[in-house]
Amino acid sequence: MQETITDLQIRLVFQENSLETINLTVVRQQSEIEVMKREIVRLKELVEDIRESRGSEDGAVELPPHY
């Protein structure tokens, strides 16, 4: 009986440690995702600004010859 209780306690500690590790990983990944989302928005705005500036210089944006 005591051996079973000890085994369960060991499993519980291991699971708690695993859960904490997973939680920290998820928090870190969420932070990285937020940074990447902001960067995507910034890059989309940059691409749009470039398109607008090229369009205003040429009057219209030309497609490459293969289109």
Long-range contacts (C-beta under 8 A, 24 or more apart in sequence): none
